Amino acid sequence: MGERTEIIMDCEQCDRLLLDVRDAINTLAAGSYQIRLSGDRSGHFHEVAEALEHLAAVLGRKFEERAKIAELTQKINAGLIVEEVLDHVFDSFHSLLPYNRIGFALLEDEARILRSTWARSDGKELKIKEGYAAMMEGSSLQEIIETGRPRIINDLELYYERNPKSDSTRRILAEGIHSSLTCPLSPMGKPLGFIFFSSFDRNAYEDDHIELFLQIAGHLAVIMEKARLYQVLLEAQEQLENANRKLALLATMDGLTGIPNRRQFDAVFDTEWRRAVRGGLPLSLLLIDIDHFKKYNDTYGHQRGDDCLRDISSALYDAMLRASDFVARYGGEEFAAVLANTAHSDALHSADRLRKVVSTLDLEHKALGLKGRVSISIGLATITPGQSDTASALISAADRALYRAKREGRNRVCAMDIAPDND
């Protein structure tokens, strides 16, 4: 009778244990990993209970790791800069990894220099701060780059005894750090730098930690590669913008003389004409021609002729006194100057000054005699335009004035004042 009762009790206890196991499995399946099996743990049930509890702990850790990595991925996809992502890592992974300090460093100068760019610590003072740099040649970090595998040092004091020349180890020990795990950042096999996890405790790191460290390092490498590609894109965009600016400049500058060309003259003249009409302001135009330039080319050749054009255009350009004054190559050996808001008498004075500037260049012109020198003739016209006046009338008047200067002996200024429209 006693044996039968004991068997019945054993069966009832076994049923309860099986129910506990079933409930634990259902709890795990529901996504909850906090289980604790009660009851007698003797015999094989003890092994089953421990195995289930270990499985729950492992699954719970894996779930938390995945959640943290997913959150890290979300931060990266949100466009956070690398420093913000590193701050997130430091604040979020304490429950999964042992660390009191995280450092981040990037390779420079074709991987010859490693420079610290970010660091955070639970300690009082950072001895390796942003900007700290060390040479990679002869460094133990070179092996990590070559193998692509993380390195664990669980006793930094012992490591420093064996490597007394390591300044970074001396500094990190001064922060109270006693163990470290170093992960390389190598997206697509290209070394970018390192992330350093460090602990105040000795023997803080195990091989089991490496997988999660590598996942974090991999995500940081992704954001670094994104930043690098973005920088490449910005540089390419800047180069394109510079090229476009150069093309725009070339489109408005004369290729031979380097001063504005006829196209730019037309644009500026049109703008100043409209401004003069709106404001009732005087506008003066100078048409300038190099005297006997064909004879100069025939005597000295086209190369010297080009040099002469460059010298005169540069002298005219430099002689413009106001920011609003504008001079351009008009065509061949002709130049044009637009003097905005300039009355006839002031424009006449400016024109004669330009003529004298060219004379002071003292460019010989033997086709005109032993003492012959290059000179210019200038036709000037001024108008305060009304609504019915035309810009072409001002150009025509300046052209007639230039023709008269040529006819009257060259090396002179002839002017024509145009009466404004009175309508």
Secondary structure, DSSP 4 states (H G I P E B T S, - for coil): -HHHHHHHHHHHHHHHHHHHHHHHHHHHHTT-------S---THHHHHHHHHHHHHHHHHHHHHHHHHHHHHHHHHHTT--HHHHHHHHHHH-TTTS--SEEEEEEEETTTTEEEEEEEEESSS--SS-TT-EEE-TT-THHHHHHH---EEES-HHHHHHH-TT-HHHHHHHHTT--EEEEEEE-GGG---EEEEEEESSTT---HHHHHHHHHHHHHHHHHHHHHHHHHHHHHHHHHHHHHHHHHHHHHHB-TTTSSB-HHHHHHHHHHHHHHHHHHT--EEEEEEEETTHHHHHHHH-HHHHHHHHHHHHHHHHHT--STT-EEEEEETTEEEEEEET--HHHHHHHHHHHHHHHHTT--B-GGG-TT-B--EEEEEEEE---TT--HHHHHHHHHHHHHHHHHTTSSSEEEEEPPPP--
